[in-house]
Structure formats: C-alpha cells, structure tokens
Amino acid sequence: MAGIYLHIPFCKQACHYCNFHFSTSLRNQSELVAALGKEIVLRKDYLQHQPINTIYFGGGTPSLLPAEALAFILSCIRQEHWYDTEAEITLEANPDDITEENCRNWQQMGINRLSIGVQSFREEELRWMNRAHSAAQSVEGLKIAKHFFDNISIDLIYGLPHQTQTQWQGNIEQAISLGIPHLSCYALTVEPKTLLEKKILAGHFSPVEPDRQSEHFLLLMDLLENAGYRHYEISNFALPQKESRHNSAYWEGAHYLGIGPSAHSYNGISRQWNVSNNTQYIKALDKDQLPYEQEILTPVQRLNEYIMTALRTDTGIDLLKIGDYRSRLLRIADRYTETGHLMKNEHHIWLSKEGKLLADGIAAALFKEA
Ligand code: SF4
C-alpha cells in the first residue's frame, strides 16, 4: 500500500496566514507540468513497485490547473506505477474553481474525492484571511460539487482573533447542515515570515489567543461528535466510511512519493524533500536531475515519528509496535493517565478530549531519547 502526493505550486493570491510553497504567477505553468511528468518517470522505482492506492493533488491550488494538465499527470502515473484501479484520487479545490464543467472533467479523469478550501462561511473572516473566494461562492461550489462527488471534505480554520464562540459555532453548524461528510479543522497558527506575522508584530492585527482556540476546539469536538462524525485524527472528522484513505495511510506509516517542488517522500528508510523553488525545480528536471535532499532516519527517529502520528489518531499508540520501549513509555504515560489526559487498555494508549488540547507536548514527553 502506497500513495503519491503531487504539489501544484500556484495560487490566485496569497492568504495572509499561509506558509506553503506557491507562486501567484502562472507564467511557468506548462513547463512545471512537464517537469512533474518527468519526475514521475524518473522516480518510478522509489516505491519499489508497491501498488498505488491513493493519489493526492495538493498545493497550492491544484484546481487552478487546466483539466488537460491534471489528466496528463494522472496518465503519467498510470503508465509508470503499479496503479490500483480502485485508488482514492483527491483534488484540493478552491470554491471559486468549482464549476459544473470542471467537476465533470475531474470526474471523467478518475478524481473521486474533493478537498475544498472553504476555511469559513463568514465573509468578514474570508476577507481578513485574504481568501480569493466569497462565502456565497463556497455554498454554491459545495452545491455543485455534491452533484458530482459523494466524497467531499472541507477545511475550516478556527481561533481567529475576534472570532467569537458563536461565530465559530455558526461555521460548524453550516458544514453539518450542508451534509459535508469530512471536515479538516485547524487552529490558526502564526507562521514565521507570513503577512499575518508581520501584521501582528506591527500591531495591525490582534494576536491569537490560545485559550480561545482551546474553547473553539472543545466546541468543535462536541458538535461534530453529536452529529455522528468520527474524530479519527486530531484535525480530522468523518462520517462513517468517509475517512481520507490518503491521510490515514500517512498516519499508519505507509510509504509515499511526493512529486513537485517542496513535496516530501518517505519509503521507510529515508525522508526526502524537493527544492521549494519552481524555477530551480524545472531547470533540474530539464537536465534529468532530481532536486531533492534527504535524511536517513535512525530507529529512534522512526519510533518517535510513530509515537507522534499514532497519538494524534483515535486508535492511538499500539503497544505491540514499540518493541522494548513499551515499559518505559508506560511509565511516562502513567503521569498523564492519572490526570485524565491519556487513556489506555491492554494494547493501546490514546488521548482523551482534554489530552487532545495538549497533544504535541504529551507526544514530546513520550519520545524515546536518542
Ligand atoms: S490558497 Fe491555500 S496554498 Fe494558496 S495561499 Fe491560500 S492557503 Fe496557501
């Protein structure tokens, strides 16, 4: 079981909070698509011929690419990799790109899941984030998308400065009432070198308030649980059978190949990451070179990575998967089971609702020292 992630590094405009790799100039689009095709060919052995069960177009904004470009990329994968015909193929789409014609094209080329960057149903929040779409476009886009796809996810962001609990509740309830089967919800984070950070440092925006974000997260968990969603990963909620297969495979440690500038790959031995620069990426591929750096993971790094990702899931850490570190981990975990932040049974350790508020800190405390 393996996956392919494709990074499409173009966006219409820069959202204030975003630190992903993208360009707002579409000038190099056709050269970049050709380079993606070449990288797919040059790296056909990376996954050691494991069947590809999931393909994920992320970015950036993959829905900006013309249908022919997306179809070309998929045809390269189908030619070069052992491709499962039942594969989950996800396209990240922004609401303003969702038209009947685009949906029909995406469906015809085999895309069977949309992950839609809604972020908020409130116009003033979208303007504050500098999103390229309006709240009305999100609702309209979702209506169209539902005619073509039954596997739809939306992203929502909470914990904005000035966002009240009632406003956040309105966003969640709107997603529930629209029957969205999968939600990915993230607390707003202030990333270095983003416009958001500059505006906060200059005093133009208020800083985010961690306590308010915790309240939003607790409300989110309660409302979605009552609406029948499974909280299967710390930021992800799904109605029955609508979990993302691609992301679940990451968290289970499956291997994946990342194609495109800034994309990461993992094959159980090494982690690789491509150059985060469109021009350098295109030039390297033009010379049949692969522009990546890599690190070979030590057994302790692999163990800690497993602890970190497994703890974020609702199944938690499988004690059979951590070898002789089990007794040491159980001793550390006792501190958190006593406070009610961790739960455990004979085989697993997982986070309680309150524990999920402190997930990163608890994971770090459970890490094995090198
Ligand atoms: S559309 Fe997505 S990738 Fe592009 S700037 Fe906004 S958040 Fe970042």
Residues whose N, C-alpha, C, O or C-beta is under 5 A from the ligand:
A	BS01	SF4	C11 Q13 A14 C15 C18 F20 F22 G59 G60 T61
